[in-house]
């Protein structure tokens, strides 16, 4: 089994070396420690460790919590805070960046081992769940489910001809029937439309694939006439290829 590669960012040389040796004894593969914010960031970029041990107080312009925020923003690596500070302000700042664990110095070998194992196990589980959720979302990205009574009916987005807004409700027209859902037009267009739908009126949006013709105040979608506002018509004509 591949050993976990663990990065250490600790400003006190003796403590950093002690952690390094302890990690070796436990059976991990520690990287040579970094002693400040900039060196810690360089270690992360160049070595890409599996997990980080970050001291909160780095005696630098930026501390370990700021480094952890950078990790959250730009790297997908779990981290454990090491600290001698247990004051409320430090803990609140630490909570904001969501560490995998929080070890208070001095700690023993078993504490370090438990924290690392649990932190990395939770991280792997979370990654698996995220991948699974993304896969499901991608598989169903071309459809939506509308509840009618106690049943959710699947509707493919490309089967929708146009939608009509009535306050907080949306009438969703397909060739077969009209489905009613509690949804705002803005939410439908931002969450489900995927660029195939175009708003032609404050209360109407059409499936561009089903657009057949355009007149002064209406469009025809799959044989059905839908009202259009002049402001939206101007926007629509800008995106269409037209010949005179």
N, C-alpha and C positions, 0 to 999 in steps of 0.2 A: 504494500500500500504506500502511495506517495506521501511523504511527510509534509505537513503544513509548513509553508514558508511564512514566517512571522516577522513583521517589521516592528522595530522598537524605536520610539521617539521619546527620549528621556534626557533631561539636561544635566543630571548629576552622573558623572562618569562612573563612579563606583557602583551606583545602583543599576545603571545600564548594563555594566559588565556582569553584575550578579544575575540580572534577569536573563541575559544572554546565556550564561552557563546553566542556569536553572532550566531554560527551555531545551537546551541540548540534553540534559539529564532526563527530562520527561520524555524525550523522543521526537521533538519537533526539529525543524530546520530554521533557526533564527538567522536573520540578516544582520550584518554589522550595524550597530545602533547609530541613529542620528541624534544630534544634541540640541537642535533648535528648529524653528518653524521652516526656514528655507531649506535646510538640509533634509528635514523630514519630507517636505514636498518633493524634493529631488529623488529621495529614496523611493517614494511611492511611484513616481513617473518612470524611473529607470528599472526598478526591480519588480514592480507589480506584485506585491505580497498577497497572500491569501487572507491575512488578518493583520490588524494593527494593534499595538499596545501604545497608547498615547498618554504621556504625562500632561496633566492640565497646565501646570506651572512650568513654562519653558525658559523663564528669565530672558525673554526676548520681547520685541515690540508686539508680536502676536503670540498668543498662547495656544495651548492644545485644543481648546474649544473652537477657536477660529480655524485651526488646521482641520478639525473634524468637519466643520461646515464646508470647507473646500472639498473634503473627501465626499461628502454627501452630494455636492453640486456636480462634481466632475469625475468621480470614480465610484465603482460599485464594489466597495470593500468594507466588510464589517470591522468595527473598532471597539476596543475596550479602553475605558479611561482608568488611568492610574493616578492617584492623588493622595496628598496628605491633608487636603482641605475638605472639611465636611460642613462648612457654613452654608446657610440657606441660600445665599446669593449665588455661590458657586454651583450648588446642586441644581438650582433653577436654570442657570445658563447651560449646564450640562444636559439637563432633560430636554432642552429645546432642540438639540442636535441628534437626539435619539441614539445614544450609545448602546451597543449590544450588552454591555455590563459595566459596572463601576466598582473598581477595587480600591479599597482604602489602605494606604501604607501604614505600617508594615504588614505584608501578607505572606502566607506560607505557600509552599509548593503546591499543596493540594487545592488551595483556593485558586491559584493561577490556572492549574490544570482544569478544574471544574468550570471556571469562567470561559476558558478558551473552547472547551468541548461543547458546552451548551450554546455559546455564541455562534460558533461555526455551524452547528447542527441546525439551529433556528434559521440561520442565513440561507443554508441550502434548501430547507423546507420552503421558505418564503420565495426563493427563486423558482422552485418547481411549481408552486402555486401560481406565481405570476405568469410563467410560460404557459401553463395550462389554461389560465383565464384568457390570455392573449390569443391562444390558438382557437379557443371556442368563439371568441369575439370575431376573429377573422373569418371563421367558417360560416358565421351567421351575419356577416356584414352586409349581405345583399338582401336581408329580410328584416321584417319586424313582426311582432306578435301583438294582436289587438284582442283585448278581453271583451267577450260578449257573454253576458250571464256568468256562468262559472267556467267557461271554456276560452282558452287563448287560441286564436286562429292565426296561422302563419300567412303573411302576405309578402310576396316578393316585391321589392321596390320597383323593379322594371315593369310590374304589372299595374302600378298605380298610374292613372291617366292625369289626374289633377287633384288638388286638395283645396278645401274651402274652409275658411276660419269663421267660427261663430262664437265670439267671446273666448271662453276657455276651452271650447270644444272644436274639434277638427273633423270635418266630413271628408273621408278618404274614398275617392271614386276609382273603382276598377271597372273593367268591362262587364263583370257579372253583377256587382252590387255596390252600395255605398256603406262603408264602415264608419262608425262614429267612435272617436277616442277623445279622452280628456287630455288635451295637449294644445299648447300655443303654437301658432304658425312659426314663430322665431325658433322655438325648440325643435320643431320638425326639420326646418331647413338647416340648422346648425348640427344636429345630432344624427340625422338619417339621410339627408338628401344627397350627399356625396357629389355635388356638382351637376347632377342630372336634372335637377328641378330649378325653375326660374320663377321668381315672383313677378306677376304681371299686374297685380292689383293689391290693395291693402288686404283683401280677403281671399285672394286666389294665388296659387302657384301651380305651374304646369310641369309635366314631364316632357322635356325638350325632345325626347325620342319619339313622342307621340304627336308632336306639333305638325299640323297639316297646312294651315293657312293663317294669314294675318290680315285683318281689315282695320278700319279706322278705330273702332272701339271694342273689337272682339278678336278672339283667336278661335280656331277650330282644332280640337284635340280629339283624335280618334272618332271623328264624326260629331262631336259634341261642341256646342258653342259656349265659350267662356268669356265673361266680360274682362276688359283690359283698360287700365288707366293710362293716360297719355304719358305721364312721367315715366312709368315702368316700360311703356312701349319704346320710348327713346332709348332706354338702357338695353332693351332686348334687340333693337335694330343694330346697335353697335357691335353686338357679338355674332350676328348672323352674316353669312355670306349672301349678298343679294346682287341681282342683275336687273337692269332696267331695259 
